Amino acid sequence: MLQTAKERLQVPVLSCRSSLVRKDNFAEIIFFILYIYKVIKALIIDDEPAAVKTLQLMLDRYVPEIGELRATTDPAEGIHLLRAFQPHILFLDIQMPVMSGFDVLKHFPNLPFNIIFTTAYDEYAIQAIRFSALDFLLKPIDVDELQTAVEKYMIREVLQMSSQPLYANFLHNITAKKREDFKLALSTSEGTFFFKPEEIVRLEGESNYTRFFFTEK
């Protein structure tokens, strides 16, 4: 029988032990939930209006994981949007007048976004590799290749968000056949510990930390 949050909090406080968890690690406890509900932001920079429109329609119809999408045909405006909008994924054309896609990237030495090149010219593939691009899509863009490119981003995000023990626990949870087998991972200054949800009594905020109270075993 499932318990409500209120019912779970009715465990006697006197029979508790506690653990202090940094707030920046708290996200790791439920990182798979954050991942599922995360709004992926994407930006398209392409000087051809028709190409922009086509890619927008494809993403809207076949890649629902992208929740916010912006586009521009002006590379200079694209640089501004990259800084202001801060997309997770950049769909970038390469051969454009005045400023190429590679020129756009020179403004971002640390590349705080993931790049998917979209171009009609395959001779740029080697240069694209130097920017650690997620993918290199040739126009006309294939739907399956587009979906695969975005999936690469999501896989990369999961691996970056989790340490190996936490990721292993995530895989354990999504394959667990019984509710009793589900475990939460708590990262503390003493290491990572795993608990069942029903063992948690309450949470209290303490500055940059969250204190967890558990039932005594």
N, C-alpha and C positions, 0 to 999 in steps of 0.2 A: 504494500500500500504506500503510495507516494505521500510524503509529508509536505505541508506548506512551509514557507520560510518562518512564519510565526510559530508553528508547532515545533520546529527544530530549535528555535531560540528558547524554548521553555525548559531546557536542560539546566539543572542546578548549577549556578555559577561557582559554588564552593568546591565542586569537584572538577576543577579545570586546571590545565597547565597552559602556558602561553608561549608564543614565539613571535619574534619581531621580524618583519619583512619590509625591505625597502619598497617604496611606492613605485620606483622605476622598474622593479622586478615583478611587481604585482601583475603587470600585463602578461607576463609569461605564464602565470597560473592558468589563465583562460585565453592564451594566445590563439588557439584554434577558433574560439568564438569571435575574437576580434578579426581574425583572418576571413572568416566566412562573411561577416557583416561589413568588412572594410569597403569603403567607396574608393574604387580605383579611378584616379584622375588621369586623363590622357590629353595630349595636345598634338595637333596635326600642323606641320609647316610644309606647305607645298605651293609653288607659284601658279599651278594650274587649277583654276576653280572647279573644273569638271572632275579632276582627280580627287580634290578635297571632298566634293559632294558624294562621289562614289564611295570613298572610304568611310565617310560619316554614315552612310546608309548601311554599309556592310557591318560596321561596328554596332550600330543600333539594332540590327536584326540578328546577327550571329554571335556577338560577343557581349552578352548582357552583364558580364562581370564589370564592365566599365560603366561607372555611374555618373561621371562628369567628363564631358568632352568639349574641348574648344579647338578652334582652327583659325588659321590665317594664311593668306597667300603672300604676305610680306615678311621676309626673313628678319628684318629689323624689329618689326612688331613681335615676331616670334621670340626674339631675345628678351623683350620686355615681359611677355607672357610667361616665359620660363621662370623668370625671377618672381613675378607676382602671383602666378597661378600655382607654381611648384608642382607640376604633374609627376606622376609616378612613371608614366610611359610617354616617350616622344616618338611620334611617327614622322620621320624626317626625309624629305626629298633631298637629293644630292645636287643635281645639276639645276641651278636656278640663276637667273640673271642678277648681276650686281654682287650677290653674296651666295656662295654655295652652302650646302648643308655642313660641309666640313668647316667652313669659315664661321658658321653659327656656333659650332662646338668649341671653337678656340676661345670663346668668351667664357667658357665654363671648364677650367682646368681640372676640377675634381669630379665633374660629371655627376651631379646629385640627382640623376634620373636615369631611367633605362631607355636605351635607344633601339628602335626598330626602323631600319632604313627602308624606304620605299622608292624605287627608281626603275627606270626603263633600261638602264645601262649596267650590264653585269661586270664591266671592267673595273668598277669601283669596289668590288667585293673584298679585295685584299686590304685596301685602305680602311674599309669598314671594320675589319677584324681588329685593327689597331685601337679602335675605340671601344673594344669589348662589347660590341653590339649584341643585343638579344637575338636579333635575326636580320636577314637581308632579303627583303621581299621584292621580287621583280614584277613590274606592271605588265599586263593587268594582274592584279593581286588575286591569288587563289584563296577561296574561303577557308579551306582546310589549313593552309599554310598560315593564314592570319590567326586562326584560332590556336594553332600550335605555338605561334610566337607569343601570344598573350599567356598561354599556359606556362611557358618557360619563365615568364616574369613571376607568376604565382608560386611556382615551385621554388624559385630563387628566394622569394620573400619568406616562405616557410622555413627554409634552411637558414636564412640569416636571422630570423626572429627567435630561433630556438637553439639551445645548446643540444648536444647529442642526447643526454639523459632526458631532457624535456621533450624532445622530438620522439624519442622512443616511447615515452609515456603517452604522448598524443596518439601514436599508432596503436598502442595498447588500448586506449580508451575507445577509439572509433571501431575497433574490432571486438571489443568486449561483448560477450553474449548476455551477461547478467549485469543489472544495475549495481549489484554489490561489488563488482570487479572494477568499477570506475574509481580513479584516483586523481587527486589534484596535486600538482607539484609546487612546492613553496621554496623559493630561493632565499636563503638567509646568509648572514655573515659566516655561519658555521658550515654552510653547504646547502645542497638541495635535498629536501625531504618530501615524502609522498604520504598523503593522507586521504581517507575516504571523506566525502562531503559531509556525511552525517556525524563525523567526529568534530566538526567545527561548531563551536557554540556561538561565538560572536566575533566581531571585528571592531577595533578601536583605532582611530587615526592618531598618530604621534609625530608631529612635524613632517619630515619626509619619509616616515615609515608607517606601516600598518601592523598593528599587533593582533595576532590571531589567538583566540582562546579555544582550547580543545577539551574534550571530555577525557577523564583519566581512563587509561586502559587497565 
